[in-house]
Amino acid sequence: MKKLFLLGIFMGAIGSAHASMKYECWTYVGGKPDKMTAVVANSKSEAVELSTAKFRDMGVRFDYVQCK
């Protein structure tokens, strides 16, 4: 029983080590900000990928996406 308890704590620690952050992502048209969305991602590059897909699914036209 003690081993299962320790295993549970260990697995919880591993799961919490994977940090996600909330990013604010903007589309840009002609060098000016246009539309904004928020995504939760593990890195800035993943946030750009997620928000680009999200904007494309919504039918938004843009030149590029930047996330902070």
C-alpha positions in Angstrom: 0.0 0.0 0.0 2.8 2.4 0.9 4.4 1.7 -2.6 1.2 2.6 -4.4 1.0 5.9 -2.3 4.6 6.8 -3.2 4.0 5.9 -6.9 0.9 8.2 -6.9 3.0 11.1 -5.5 5.7 10.5 -8.0 3.3 10.4 -10.9 1.7 13.6 -9.7 5.0 15.3 -9.5 5.9 14.3 -13.1 2.5 15.5 -14.4 2.9 18.9 -12.7 6.4 19.4 -14.1 4.9 20.0 -17.5 4.0 23.7 -17.4 1.6 25.3 -19.8 1.2 29.1 -20.2 -1.5 31.3 -21.6 -0.4 33.3 -24.6 -2.1 36.3 -26.3 -1.9 35.9 -30.0 -2.6 38.6 -32.6 -3.0 38.4 -36.4 -1.3 41.1 -38.4 -2.5 42.6 -41.7 -0.3 45.1 -43.4 2.0 45.3 -40.4 -0.8 46.3 -38.0 -2.6 44.2 -35.4 -6.0 43.0 -36.4 -7.6 40.1 -34.4 -6.6 38.6 -31.0 -7.1 35.2 -29.4 -5.8 33.5 -26.3 -4.3 30.0 -26.3 -2.7 27.7 -23.7 0.5 26.2 -24.9 3.8 24.8 -23.7 5.9 27.1 -25.8 5.7 30.3 -27.9 6.1 28.3 -31.2 3.2 26.0 -30.1 1.1 29.0 -29.3 1.7 30.4 -32.8 0.7 27.0 -34.4 -2.4 26.7 -32.3 -3.6 30.2 -32.9 -2.8 30.1 -36.6 -5.0 27.0 -36.9 -7.7 28.6 -34.8 -7.8 31.7 -37.0 -7.8 29.7 -40.2 -10.7 27.6 -38.9 -12.6 30.9 -38.2 -11.9 32.1 -41.8 -9.7 35.0 -40.7 -7.4 36.4 -43.3 -3.9 37.6 -42.1 -0.3 38.0 -43.0 1.2 36.5 -39.9 0.6 35.7 -36.2 2.6 36.9 -33.2 2.1 35.6 -29.6 3.3 37.0 -26.3 
